[in-house]
Amino acid sequence: MSLRIVVTVKYVPDATGDRHFADDLTVDRDDVDGLLSELDEYAVEQALQIAESSDDEVEVTVLTVGPEDAKDALRKALSMGADKAIHVEDDDLHGTDAIGTSLVLAKAIEKAGFDLVVSGMASTDGTAGIVPALVAERLGVAQVTLLSEVAVADGAVSGRRDGDAASERLSAALPAVVSVTDQSGEARYPSFKGIMAAKKKPVQAWDLSDLGIEAGEVGLEGAWTKVEAAAERPARTAGTIVKDEGEGGKQLAEFLAGQKFI
C-alpha cells in the first residue's frame, strides 16, 4: 500500500522587509525578498514525520502557486526531505485571492493524485486561514483543521485540536485535508546533505492551461475580494518625555488616561 501526501506551501514576502503595494494595490513582490511561509514549514514537518513513521511507501509532494521566485520555497521544502515538487506559475494568476488560490490548488492536487493534503494553519502574509477548508470543499473530502498533533493509520487521519478551554480528538477517513498549527512540532532544519539532494529532485511546472482553468476565474479579474485603497503607514513621531521632578507619577497617569489606556 502507498500513501500520497501533498503539502501546500506558500512563498511569502519577508515580514522583516519593507513591504509596499504596487499601483494595482497588490503586494509589490519585486520590492522585497521572499521565503517559505514559516507556518507551512510545520506542515512539511508533519508530512515527513508521517512518512518516517509509516510502514507503507509514502510519497511527499510539495505544491505552490506563485511567481518564478516561489521555487525558492519549494527548494526549502525539498531540502527538508520532501520527494518532489509542483510549481503552478502563470502570469494570469497575478492578484488571485484566497478563493481563486483554492481553485488552482484543488485542480493541481487532483491532477497530482492524493490521499492526504497537509497545509499550514494560515499564511504569514494574508493570515486568512481559510484556504485548507476551501480546498477540502472543492475536492469533496473531509477536513480536519488546526491540529496540534496528527497521525495516519488504518486508512484514516486523526489528531488533536486544542481550544481555549478544551482539546478535541478528531479523525476522518482518507482522502482528507488537514491543517496543522505552530504547536504541532518544531520544523527540522535542512541539512547540507538535504540541500544538495534537493537540487536533483524533480520540480514540475504547470500553468492554468494544464489545469483546465480559464484566466477569468483567477487573478484580479476573477477575485472575489479586492483592496479598495491603501496608504503608507505614518512615520513614527517622537514620544512624550515625562521628567520626574516630583510630579512624574501624576503626569504619567494623566498621559495614560488621556490615551484611554487606564
C-alpha positions in Angstrom: 0.0 0.0 0.0 1.2 3.5 -0.7 0.3 6.9 0.7 0.4 10.1 -1.4 0.7 13.2 0.7 0.5 16.7 -0.9 1.7 19.6 1.2 0.6 23.1 0.1 3.2 25.8 0.7 3.3 29.5 0.0 6.1 31.8 -1.0 5.5 35.0 1.1 7.2 38.4 1.5 9.7 38.5 4.3 7.8 40.1 7.2 11.0 41.9 8.3 11.4 43.6 5.0 9.9 47.0 3.9 6.8 45.9 2.1 4.8 48.1 -0.3 1.7 48.0 -2.5 2.1 48.2 -6.3 0.0 50.5 -8.4 -2.8 47.9 -8.7 -2.9 47.6 -4.9 -1.3 44.1 -4.9 1.8 43.4 -2.8 4.9 44.6 -4.7 6.9 41.3 -4.6 9.8 42.8 -6.6 10.4 45.2 -3.8 11.0 42.7 -1.0 12.7 39.3 -0.5 10.5 36.2 -0.2 10.7 32.9 1.7 8.7 29.8 2.5 5.9 30.8 4.9 7.1 29.7 8.4 3.7 28.2 9.2 3.9 26.0 6.2 7.2 24.6 7.5 5.2 22.9 10.2 3.0 21.3 7.5 6.1 19.9 5.7 7.5 18.6 9.0 4.3 16.7 9.9 4.1 15.2 6.4 7.7 14.0 6.8 7.0 12.6 10.2 4.0 10.6 8.9 6.3 9.3 6.1 9.0 8.3 8.6 6.7 6.5 11.0 4.7 4.6 8.3 5.3 1.0 7.3 3.9 1.8 3.9 5.5 3.5 1.0 4.9 7.3 1.3 5.5 10.0 -1.3 5.5 13.6 -0.1 4.9 16.2 -2.8 5.1 20.0 -2.1 2.9 22.2 -4.1 2.9 26.0 -4.5 1.2 28.6 -6.6 3.2 31.7 -7.3 5.8 33.6 -9.3 9.1 32.3 -10.6 10.8 33.0 -7.3 8.4 30.7 -5.5 10.7 27.9 -6.5 12.8 29.0 -3.5 10.0 27.9 -1.2 9.8 24.5 -2.9 13.6 24.0 -2.7 13.5 24.7 1.1 10.7 22.1 1.5 12.7 19.6 -0.7 15.8 20.2 1.3 13.8 19.3 4.4 13.1 15.9 2.9 10.1 16.1 0.6 10.3 13.9 -2.5 9.2 16.1 -5.3 7.5 19.5 -6.0 4.9 21.1 -8.3 5.0 24.8 -9.2 1.9 26.4 -10.7 3.0 29.6 -12.4 1.1 31.8 -14.8 1.1 35.5 -15.5 -2.7 35.5 -15.2 -2.5 34.4 -11.6 -1.4 37.9 -10.6 -3.8 39.3 -8.0 -5.5 36.0 -7.2 -7.3 35.9 -3.9 -7.9 33.1 -1.4 -11.0 31.8 -3.4 -9.0 31.6 -6.6 -6.0 30.1 -5.0 -8.1 27.3 -3.6 -9.4 26.6 -7.1 -5.9 26.3 -8.5 -4.6 24.2 -5.6 -7.6 21.9 -5.8 -7.1 21.3 -9.6 -3.4 20.8 -9.1 -4.0 18.3 -6.2 -6.5 16.4 -8.3 -4.0 16.2 -11.2 -1.2 15.1 -9.0 -3.2 12.5 -7.2 -3.5 12.4 -3.4 -4.6 10.5 -0.3 -3.8 13.3 2.2 -3.4 17.1 1.9 -1.4 18.9 4.6 -1.4 22.6 5.0 -0.2 25.2 7.5 -2.9 26.9 9.6 -2.6 30.2 7.7 -0.1 32.1 5.6 2.1 34.6 7.3 1.1 37.3 4.8 -2.6 37.0 4.3 -3.3 35.2 7.6 -6.9 34.4 6.5 -6.6 30.7 7.4 -9.5 29.7 5.1 -7.7 28.0 2.2 -7.5 24.5 3.6 -11.2 24.4 4.2 -11.9 25.8 0.7 -9.6 23.2 -0.9 -11.4 20.4 1.0 -14.8 21.7 -0.2 -13.6 21.8 -3.8 -12.1 18.3 -3.6 -15.2 17.0 -1.9 -13.3 15.4 1.0 -13.3 15.7 4.8 -11.3 18.5 6.5 -9.7 18.2 9.9 -8.2 21.6 10.6 -6.0 23.3 13.2 -4.4 20.2 14.6 -1.5 20.3 17.1 -1.0 16.6 16.7 -1.6 14.4 13.6 -1.2 10.8 12.6 -2.3 8.4 9.9 -3.3 4.8 10.4 -5.7 2.2 9.0 -6.9 4.4 6.2 -7.7 7.4 8.4 -6.1 10.6 9.7 -6.5 11.6 13.3 -5.3 14.3 15.6 -5.8 16.7 18.4 -7.2 20.2 18.2 -6.5 22.5 21.1 -9.0 25.2 22.1 -9.0 27.8 24.8 -11.0 25.6 27.2 -10.6 22.1 26.0 -8.9 19.7 23.4 -10.7 17.6 20.9 -9.8 14.3 19.3 -10.8 14.3 15.6 -10.5 11.8 12.8 -11.5 11.4 9.2 -11.3 8.6 6.6 -8.8 9.2 3.7 -8.7 11.0 1.4 -8.8 14.2 3.5 -7.4 17.6 4.1 -5.7 18.7 7.4 -4.1 21.8 8.6 -1.6 22.0 11.4 -0.7 24.7 13.9 2.6 26.0 15.1 2.2 23.8 18.1 2.5 20.6 16.1 6.3 20.3 16.5 9.3 22.3 15.5 10.2 22.1 11.9 13.6 20.5 11.1 16.5 22.5 9.7 17.7 21.3 6.3 21.0 19.5 6.5 23.8 20.1 4.0 23.0 16.6 2.5 19.4 17.6 2.2 20.2 20.9 0.5 22.4 19.1 -2.1 19.9 16.3 -2.6 17.1 18.9 -3.2 18.9 20.2 -6.3 18.3 16.8 -8.0 14.7 16.3 -7.0 12.0 16.9 -9.7 10.1 20.1 -9.8 7.1 20.0 -12.3 5.9 23.3 -13.8 2.2 23.7 -14.6 0.2 26.7 -15.9 -3.5 27.4 -16.0 -4.0 25.5 -19.3 -2.5 22.4 -17.7 -5.2 22.6 -15.0 -8.1 23.5 -17.3 -8.6 26.9 -15.6 -9.7 30.0 -17.6 -7.8 33.2 -16.9 -11.0 35.0 -15.9 -11.6 32.6 -13.0 -8.4 33.8 -11.2 -6.2 36.9 -11.0 -7.6 40.4 -10.3 -10.4 39.8 -12.8 -11.7 36.7 -11.0 -11.1 37.8 -7.5 -14.0 37.8 -5.0 -12.2 40.3 -2.8 -10.1 43.3 -3.6 -8.2 46.2 -1.9 -10.1 49.4 -2.4 -7.4 51.8 -1.0 -4.1 51.7 0.8 -1.8 54.3 2.3 1.7 54.4 3.7 1.9 53.9 7.4 2.6 57.2 9.1 6.1 57.8 10.2 6.8 57.3 13.9 6.7 60.5 15.9 8.8 61.4 18.9 7.3 60.0 22.1 6.3 62.1 25.1 9.0 62.5 27.7 7.9 62.9 31.3 10.6 64.4 33.5 10.1 63.4 37.1 10.5 66.5 39.3 8.2 65.3 42.0 5.0 65.1 39.8 6.2 62.3 37.4 3.7 59.8 38.6 0.8 62.2 38.3 1.9 63.3 34.8 2.2 59.6 33.7 -1.2 58.8 35.0 -2.7 61.8 33.2 -1.0 60.8 29.9 -2.3 57.2 30.2 -5.8 58.4 31.0 -5.7 60.8 28.0 -4.7 57.9 25.7 -7.5 55.8 27.4 -5.0 53.2 28.5 -6.4 53.4 32.0 
